[in-house]
Amino acid sequence: MKNFAEYTALQFTIRELHTQIINPRFWIGLSAIIVVLALVGPFYTFASLTFSGRLVYWAFISGVNYLVGLSVSLFIGQYLYTKGLAELPARMISGFTSGIPIAVIVWTVNNYIYGFDMSDGLGFFGLLGYCVIIATAISLMFYLFSLETRKTEPYSNTPISTDANKNSEPAFFRRLPVHIGKNILSLEAQDHYVNVTTDMGSALVLIRLADAITELEGIDGLRIHRSHWVATDAIAKTLRKDRKLQVELTNGTALPVSRTYAQNLKQRLAV
């Protein structure tokens, strides 16, 4: 089951959290940050707490806020994205939202457990403002970074050979969960995953879009966007919305066609 997951915001969040938690680099990096913060003692913690107290404080603040903020950001962002909101605004809104529980946690720990206020007299809403701005900026930074990793990061799992049997079904079919069938309508790139839509449902597969298209050799389809591939038989019609070309699939989904791939679409369909 590791190569695919249900296309829901909750499943997406759980999967990404699990990926973080089992990664040793996450714990090494988090530990290093905690030690540095304990040594430096920012936000009045140097004067207010002993070194051991600072270690405990920053371990709790850093660990809990990271996991809570990441969970909220992933869930809200994925939910908005599945509802049709573009990826960039979805990430910015999710980042902004994740700053709210972070501010609540910091305020509660400081004022009711440790008994000091590190918000420099700004009060809770001042602290909240800082938290949502920082969380939004971090979310935007990760989005910009992901644009590059989508192009450069290799697919980590062993590729499925497409040369063993030219007469067999496409290699990509072996990655699909049984319950969605094999009648693929479209593929959509999502970070390191591809959302596969068939006439029976959808699922996420851990693979780059370019590699998925390669493994679909023999299936009549075409790329219409940096993030979208569609099966030719699944195209019901083309249309324009706000002067932008789109294709409507047989399941009623409308997908954007970028200028880079528009001419190829027109030639294939004689639009």
C-alpha positions as CSV (number, residue, x, y, z in Angstrom):
1,M,0.0,0.0,0.0
2,K,3.0,2.3,0.3
3,N,2.9,3.5,-3.3
4,F,-0.6,4.9,-3.2
5,A,-3.1,6.4,-0.8
6,E,-6.7,7.6,-0.8
7,Y,-7.1,11.1,-2.2
8,T,-8.4,12.8,1.0
9,A,-7.1,15.6,3.0
10,L,-6.8,13.5,6.2
11,Q,-5.0,10.7,4.4
12,F,-2.7,13.1,2.8
13,T,-1.9,14.7,6.1
14,I,-1.3,11.4,7.9
15,R,1.0,10.2,5.1
16,E,3.1,13.3,5.0
17,L,3.4,13.4,8.8
18,H,4.5,9.8,8.8
19,T,7.1,10.6,6.2
20,Q,8.5,13.3,8.4
21,I,8.5,11.4,11.6
22,I,10.3,8.3,10.3
23,N,13.0,10.4,8.6
24,P,16.1,10.5,10.8
25,R,17.1,13.8,9.3
26,F,14.0,15.4,10.8
27,W,15.0,14.3,14.3
28,I,18.6,15.4,13.8
29,G,17.6,18.8,12.5
30,L,15.0,19.3,15.3
31,S,17.5,18.3,18.0
32,A,20.1,20.7,16.6
33,I,17.6,23.6,16.6
34,I,16.5,22.8,20.2
35,V,20.1,22.8,21.4
36,V,20.9,26.1,19.6
37,L,17.7,27.8,21.0
38,A,18.5,26.5,24.5
39,L,22.1,27.9,24.3
40,V,21.1,31.3,22.9
41,G,17.9,31.6,24.9
42,P,15.9,34.0,22.7
43,F,12.7,35.7,23.7
44,Y,13.6,36.2,27.3
45,T,14.1,32.5,28.0
46,F,17.8,33.0,28.8
47,A,17.0,35.2,31.8
48,S,13.9,33.4,32.8
49,L,15.0,29.7,32.7
50,T,18.0,27.6,33.5
51,F,19.8,25.7,30.6
52,S,17.9,22.5,31.4
53,G,14.7,24.5,31.6
54,R,15.4,26.0,28.3
55,L,16.0,22.6,26.8
56,V,12.7,21.3,28.0
57,Y,10.9,24.5,27.0
58,W,12.3,24.7,23.4
59,A,11.9,20.9,22.9
60,F,8.2,21.3,23.7
61,I,7.6,24.5,21.8
62,S,9.6,23.5,18.7
63,G,8.3,19.9,18.5
64,V,4.7,20.5,19.3
65,N,4.4,23.6,17.2
66,Y,6.1,22.1,14.2
67,L,3.8,19.0,14.2
68,V,0.6,20.9,15.0
69,G,1.4,23.7,12.5
70,L,2.4,21.2,9.8
71,S,-0.7,19.1,10.4
72,V,-3.1,22.1,10.1
73,S,-1.2,23.4,7.1
74,L,-1.3,20.1,5.2
75,F,-4.9,19.4,6.0
76,I,-6.3,22.9,5.2
77,G,-4.1,23.2,2.1
78,Q,-5.0,19.8,0.7
79,Y,-8.7,20.3,1.5
80,L,-8.8,23.7,-0.3
81,Y,-6.9,22.3,-3.2
82,T,-9.3,19.4,-3.7
83,K,-12.1,21.9,-3.7
84,G,-10.7,23.6,-6.7
85,L,-8.6,26.4,-5.2
86,A,-5.3,27.0,-7.0
87,E,-2.2,25.5,-5.2
88,L,-0.5,28.8,-4.3
89,P,-3.5,30.5,-2.6
90,A,-4.3,27.2,-0.9
91,R,-0.9,27.0,0.6
92,M,-0.9,30.6,1.7
93,I,-4.3,30.2,3.4
94,S,-3.2,27.0,5.1
95,G,0.0,28.6,6.3
96,F,-1.9,31.6,7.7
97,T,-4.3,29.2,9.4
98,S,-1.6,27.1,10.9
99,G,-0.2,30.2,12.7
100,I,-3.4,30.4,14.9
101,P,-2.9,27.1,16.9
102,I,0.8,27.9,17.2
103,A,0.1,31.3,18.8
104,V,-2.4,29.6,21.2
105,I,0.2,27.0,22.2
106,V,3.0,29.5,22.8
107,W,0.7,31.9,24.7
108,T,-0.7,29.2,26.9
109,V,2.7,27.6,27.7
110,N,4.3,31.0,28.5
111,N,1.6,32.5,30.6
112,Y,0.1,29.6,32.4
113,I,3.0,27.1,32.7
114,Y,6.2,29.1,32.7
115,G,4.7,32.4,33.9
116,F,6.3,34.8,31.5
117,D,5.3,36.7,28.3
118,M,7.7,36.6,25.4
119,S,5.4,38.7,23.2
120,D,7.2,41.9,24.3
121,G,4.1,43.5,25.6
122,L,2.1,43.1,22.4
123,G,-0.4,40.8,24.0
124,F,-2.0,37.7,22.5
125,F,-3.1,39.4,19.3
126,G,0.4,40.8,18.7
127,L,1.8,37.4,19.1
128,L,-0.9,35.9,16.8
129,G,0.1,38.5,14.1
130,Y,3.7,37.4,14.2
131,C,2.8,33.7,14.2
132,V,0.5,33.9,11.2
133,I,2.9,36.1,9.2
134,I,5.9,33.7,9.9
135,A,3.8,30.6,9.2
136,T,2.5,32.1,5.9
137,A,6.0,33.0,4.8
138,I,7.3,29.5,5.6
139,S,4.5,27.9,3.7
140,L,5.2,30.1,0.7
141,M,8.9,29.3,0.9
142,F,8.2,25.6,0.9
143,Y,5.9,26.0,-2.1
144,L,8.6,27.8,-4.1
145,F,11.1,25.1,-3.1
146,S,8.7,22.3,-4.1
147,L,8.5,23.8,-7.7
148,E,12.2,23.0,-8.1
149,T,12.2,19.6,-6.4
150,R,9.3,18.5,-8.7
151,K,11.7,19.1,-11.6
152,T,14.9,17.7,-10.1
153,E,14.3,15.2,-7.4
154,P,14.5,11.6,-8.6
155,Y,11.7,9.1,-7.9
156,S,12.9,7.1,-4.9
157,N,11.3,3.8,-5.6
158,T,12.6,1.3,-8.1
159,P,11.2,2.0,-11.6
160,I,9.0,-0.6,-13.1
161,S,10.6,-1.9,-16.3
162,T,8.7,-1.1,-19.5
163,D,10.9,-3.3,-21.7
164,A,10.2,-6.8,-20.4
165,N,7.1,-7.4,-22.5
166,K,6.0,-4.9,-25.1
167,N,2.7,-6.7,-25.6
168,S,1.7,-6.6,-22.0
169,E,-0.3,-3.8,-20.3
170,P,1.5,-0.6,-19.4
171,A,3.9,-0.8,-16.5
172,F,2.1,2.0,-14.7
173,F,-1.0,-0.2,-14.2
174,R,0.9,-2.3,-11.7
175,R,1.1,0.7,-9.4
176,L,-2.7,1.3,-9.3
177,P,-4.9,0.1,-6.4
178,V,-7.4,-2.5,-7.6
179,H,-10.5,-0.5,-6.5
180,I,-10.0,2.3,-9.1
181,G,-9.6,0.0,-12.1
182,K,-7.3,0.8,-15.0
183,N,-9.4,3.0,-17.3
184,I,-7.3,6.1,-16.6
185,L,-8.9,9.5,-17.5
186,S,-6.2,11.9,-16.2
187,L,-3.0,12.3,-14.2
188,E,-2.2,15.3,-12.0
189,A,1.1,16.1,-10.5
190,Q,1.0,16.9,-6.7
191,D,4.5,17.4,-5.2
192,H,6.2,14.0,-5.4
193,Y,2.9,12.2,-6.2
194,V,0.6,11.8,-9.1
195,N,-3.2,11.9,-8.6
196,V,-4.6,9.2,-10.9
197,T,-8.2,9.6,-11.9
198,T,-10.1,6.7,-13.5
199,D,-13.8,6.1,-14.3
200,M,-14.0,4.3,-10.9
201,G,-12.3,6.8,-8.6
202,S,-8.9,8.3,-7.8
203,A,-5.7,7.6,-5.9
204,L,-2.3,9.1,-5.2
205,V,0.8,7.3,-6.6
206,L,4.3,8.0,-5.5
207,I,6.0,8.9,-8.8
208,R,6.8,11.9,-10.9
209,L,4.4,12.8,-13.6
210,A,7.1,12.5,-16.3
211,D,7.9,8.9,-15.1
212,A,4.2,8.0,-15.0
213,I,3.7,9.2,-18.6
214,T,6.7,7.1,-19.6
215,E,5.3,4.0,-17.9
216,L,1.9,4.6,-19.7
217,E,3.6,3.9,-23.1
218,G,0.9,2.5,-25.4
219,I,-1.9,4.5,-23.9
220,D,-3.2,7.2,-26.2
221,G,-3.0,10.5,-24.3
222,L,-1.2,13.8,-24.2
223,R,0.1,16.3,-21.7
224,I,-1.9,19.5,-21.6
225,H,-0.2,21.3,-18.8
226,R,2.9,21.1,-16.6
227,S,0.8,19.3,-14.0
228,H,-1.8,17.5,-16.2
229,W,-1.9,14.5,-18.6
230,V,-5.2,13.2,-20.1
231,A,-6.2,10.2,-22.0
232,T,-7.4,11.2,-25.5
233,D,-10.5,9.1,-25.2
234,A,-11.4,10.8,-22.0
235,I,-11.7,14.3,-23.6
236,A,-15.4,15.1,-24.1
237,K,-14.9,18.6,-25.4
238,T,-12.7,21.7,-25.3
239,L,-14.0,25.0,-24.0
240,R,-12.7,28.5,-23.1
241,K,-13.2,30.1,-19.7
242,D,-12.0,33.7,-19.3
243,R,-10.3,33.3,-22.7
244,K,-8.3,30.3,-21.4
245,L,-8.4,27.0,-23.1
246,Q,-9.6,24.0,-21.1
247,V,-10.6,20.4,-21.8
248,E,-13.7,18.8,-20.2
249,L,-13.3,15.1,-19.5
250,T,-16.0,12.5,-19.7
251,N,-16.5,12.6,-15.9
252,G,-17.3,16.4,-16.1
253,T,-13.9,17.6,-14.8
254,A,-12.5,20.7,-16.5
255,L,-8.7,20.9,-16.7
256,P,-6.5,23.8,-17.8
257,V,-4.5,23.8,-21.0
258,S,-1.3,25.8,-20.9
259,R,0.1,27.7,-23.9
260,T,3.1,25.4,-24.0
261,Y,0.8,22.4,-24.8
262,A,-2.1,24.1,-26.5
263,Q,-0.8,23.7,-30.0
264,N,-0.3,20.0,-29.5
265,L,-3.8,19.6,-28.3
266,K,-5.2,21.5,-31.3
267,Q,-3.3,19.3,-33.7
268,R,-4.4,16.1,-32.1
269,L,-8.1,17.1,-31.8
270,A,-8.2,19.6,-34.7
271,V,-9.6,22.3,-32.4
